[in-house]
Amino acid sequence: MSSDTARRRAAVVGLGARARLFAQALAGPYADRFELAGFCDVNSHRMAVHNAWLADAHPERSPVPAYAAEDFEEMLRRERIDLVVVCTVDHTHDHYIVAALEAGCDVVTEKPMTTDSDKARRILEAQRRTGREVRVAFNYRYNPAHSAVRELISAGEIGEVGSVHFEWLLDLRHGADYFRRWHRDKANSGGLMVHKSTHHFDLVNWWLGTRPETVFAQGGLFFYGDEAGRRRNLAQEYDRAHGSPAAEADPFAVHLSDSSVLSALYLDAEAEDGYHRDQNVFGPGVTIEDDMAVLVRYATGATLTYHLTAYSPWEGYRVAFNGSKGRLELLVEESTWTPPRVRTNSPEPVLHGAEAEDTAGRTELLLRPFWEEPREIKVASGEGGHGGGDVRMLEDLFGTRAPDPLHRAADAADGAQSLVTGLAANRSFETGLPVRTRDLLPPD
Ligand SMILES: NC(=O)c1ccc[n+]([C@@H]2O[C@H](COP(=O)([O-])OP(=O)(O)OC[C@H]3O[C@@H](n4cnc5c(N)ncnc54)[C@H](O)[C@@H]3O)[C@@H](O)[C@H]2O)c1
């Protein structure tokens, strides 16, 4: 804590789309507890966009000092930063987490905590050495339906959990987005097993209060990518959508100029780093999978069968827990179908998690005790992104911390244990063999 103020001084590194949640929270509802005192990014344009948004919302504020990526440590010193929020591209998280810890700061990092086991070890070692706090922003833990599952399981409603069956579907809008952006290169994101499934593997670890021991997985690129696109005649001839006539009729194209937010954050920022957020999902260079099947055995003896599909007509998930006293089933329909894209001048980007369109579905949580009729458990619907998870998570990260019987706060060890299932799955894809997680990361 800085000596000259009761408020803690916070910095955000990586000022893309996700950073908006944190910057607006720190400058808005949590401004009495934090001074937003630094921005850091490889792209100065995006930092200026965030400053313009803050000026709109808080005209009395001075702009947040903006630093280039190579000046990160200088920013920490000069701005006397206490807390760093890491929202950069996944494979760079470790660099900022470790440097911030070494400088005596606490860290909130976006998921996935990092993208490989060496980087995860560096983070865990730095956290232990410095004794500072690392919180991983697992907002799904704060979704009321997910909290209810944890409550029911820990109250023993279905007894001891023997197995979990979990299917997650990404629709043609949200699923395709991973194949347009930096995520399409596994070196950036670790693939969807790491980038996306880290949420889901974390939920299972947390719901069951256990950790993964053995993982076997099969996965591949079935739908997106140049080869599959050519084979099914889905591919249009363009590299990126902006300025490409061939993209006009492509239902898989995103048109950055249709959204003032996407234009500001990406199109207008391209001159600095050449990053194209609107690449052809059927173009070359996709090195991640879109269809993945995973079998996990946990320390408690429970097993998980898990599937992630990134080209589904609807978005949502089903998870079922088989217990020694009954079964618990959760169905979440986030969208019931995917309408084709129409070109609009929408002020908001079509970003996952934030949309509630007329295709929005429903949540159903069903408890099926042995020898009894099923009971529907009513779940509060949450306001804001990720089923209300974002808002509740912000309160836990930046508000006065109340004791939480659900233990929703995730630390670096949780980040590592959620990551290791995906890392093991990636290795199993390559070798065709089961992987012991302890060969990738020690259990604690
Ligand atoms: N919890 C969630 O639900 C959720 C949702 C969306 C994104 N995220 C996470 O947030 C992070 C950012 O995702 P996004 O969608 O905002 O991506 P984005 O592409 O919009 O933003 C990434 C930002 O990082 C910057 N950057 C890239 N390399 C950098 C480097 N070496 N140093 C400093 N800055 C660098 C880019 O210039 C850009 O401003 C990712 O880790 C992602 O997994 C989490």
The ligand as an SDF file (V2000), in Angstrom:
LIG
                    3D

 44 48  0  0  0  0  0  0  0  0999 V2000
  -12.5420  -14.2150  -18.2920 N   0  0  0  0  0  0  0  0  0  0  0  0
  -13.1180  -14.0000  -19.4630 C   0  0  0  0  0  0  0  0  0  0  0  0
  -14.2740  -14.3050  -19.6100 O   0  0  0  0  0  0  0  0  0  0  0  0
  -12.3460  -13.3750  -20.5780 C   0  0  0  0  0  0  0  0  0  0  0  0
  -13.0280  -12.8260  -21.6850 C   0  0  0  0  0  0  0  0  0  0  0  0
  -12.2620  -12.2440  -22.7020 C   0  0  0  0  0  0  0  0  0  0  0  0
  -10.8730  -12.2340  -22.6180 C   0  0  0  0  0  0  0  0  0  0  0  0
  -10.2670  -12.7740  -21.5260 N   0  0  0  0  0  0  0  0  0  0  0  0
   -8.7910  -12.7770  -21.4230 C   0  0  0  0  0  0  0  0  0  0  0  0
   -8.3270  -11.4300  -21.4560 O   0  0  0  0  0  0  0  0  0  0  0  0
   -7.0550  -11.3510  -22.1110 C   0  0  0  0  0  0  0  0  0  0  0  0
   -7.1390  -10.3000  -23.2270 C   0  0  0  0  0  0  0  0  0  0  0  0
   -8.1030  -10.7240  -24.1840 O   0  0  0  0  0  0  0  0  0  0  0  0
   -8.8160   -9.6470  -25.1560 P   0  0  0  0  0  0  0  0  0  0  0  0
  -10.0080  -10.3300  -25.7050 O   0  0  0  0  0  0  0  0  0  0  0  0
   -8.9340   -8.3520  -24.4690 O   0  0  0  0  0  0  0  0  0  0  0  0
   -7.7170   -9.5340  -26.3240 O   0  0  0  0  0  0  0  0  0  0  0  0
   -7.3400   -8.2330  -27.1860 P   0  0  0  0  0  0  0  0  0  0  0  0
   -6.6490   -8.7510  -28.3720 O   0  0  0  0  0  0  0  0  0  0  0  0
   -8.5420   -7.3800  -27.3690 O   0  0  0  0  0  0  0  0  0  0  0  0
   -6.3540   -7.4390  -26.2210 O   0  0  0  0  0  0  0  0  0  0  0  0
   -5.0440   -7.8610  -25.9340 C   0  0  0  0  0  0  0  0  0  0  0  0
   -4.2040   -6.6380  -25.6430 C   0  0  0  0  0  0  0  0  0  0  0  0
   -2.8790   -7.0690  -25.2550 O   0  0  0  0  0  0  0  0  0  0  0  0
   -1.9350   -6.2270  -25.9090 C   0  0  0  0  0  0  0  0  0  0  0  0
   -0.6470   -6.9250  -25.9900 N   0  0  0  0  0  0  0  0  0  0  0  0
   -0.2940   -7.9370  -26.8150 C   0  0  0  0  0  0  0  0  0  0  0  0
    0.9790   -8.3270  -26.5620 N   0  0  0  0  0  0  0  0  0  0  0  0
    1.4210   -7.5480  -25.5430 C   0  0  0  0  0  0  0  0  0  0  0  0
    2.6470   -7.4670  -24.8330 C   0  0  0  0  0  0  0  0  0  0  0  0
    3.6760   -8.2830  -25.1060 N   0  0  0  0  0  0  0  0  0  0  0  0
    2.7540   -6.5420  -23.8670 N   0  0  0  0  0  0  0  0  0  0  0  0
    1.7170   -5.6990  -23.5630 C   0  0  0  0  0  0  0  0  0  0  0  0
    0.5430   -5.7340  -24.2210 N   0  0  0  0  0  0  0  0  0  0  0  0
    0.3850   -6.6440  -25.1950 C   0  0  0  0  0  0  0  0  0  0  0  0
   -2.5710   -5.9460  -27.2600 C   0  0  0  0  0  0  0  0  0  0  0  0
   -1.9870   -4.8240  -27.8990 O   0  0  0  0  0  0  0  0  0  0  0  0
   -4.0210   -5.7220  -26.8680 C   0  0  0  0  0  0  0  0  0  0  0  0
   -4.2640   -4.3820  -26.5270 O   0  0  0  0  0  0  0  0  0  0  0  0
   -6.7520  -12.7660  -22.6030 C   0  0  0  0  0  0  0  0  0  0  0  0
   -5.8650  -13.3900  -21.7200 O   0  0  0  0  0  0  0  0  0  0  0  0
   -8.0900  -13.4600  -22.5840 C   0  0  0  0  0  0  0  0  0  0  0  0
   -7.9870  -14.8410  -22.3150 O   0  0  0  0  0  0  0  0  0  0  0  0
  -10.9770  -13.3240  -20.5100 C   0  0  0  0  0  0  0  0  0  0  0  0
  1  2  1  0
  2  3  2  0
  2  4  1  0
  4  5  1  0
  4 44  2  0
  5  6  2  0
  6  7  1  0
  7  8  2  0
  8  9  1  0
  8 44  1  0
  9 10  1  0
  9 42  1  0
 10 11  1  0
 11 12  1  0
 11 40  1  0
 12 13  1  0
 13 14  1  0
 14 15  2  0
 14 16  1  0
 14 17  1  0
 17 18  1  0
 18 19  2  0
 18 20  1  0
 18 21  1  0
 21 22  1  0
 22 23  1  0
 23 24  1  0
 23 38  1  0
 24 25  1  0
 25 26  1  0
 25 36  1  0
 26 27  1  0
 26 35  1  0
 27 28  2  0
 28 29  1  0
 29 30  1  0
 29 35  2  0
 30 31  1  0
 30 32  2  0
 32 33  1  0
 33 34  2  0
 34 35  1  0
 36 37  1  0
 36 38  1  0
 38 39  1  0
 40 41  1  0
 40 42  1  0
 42 43  1  0
M  CHG  2   8   1  16  -1
M  END
$$$$
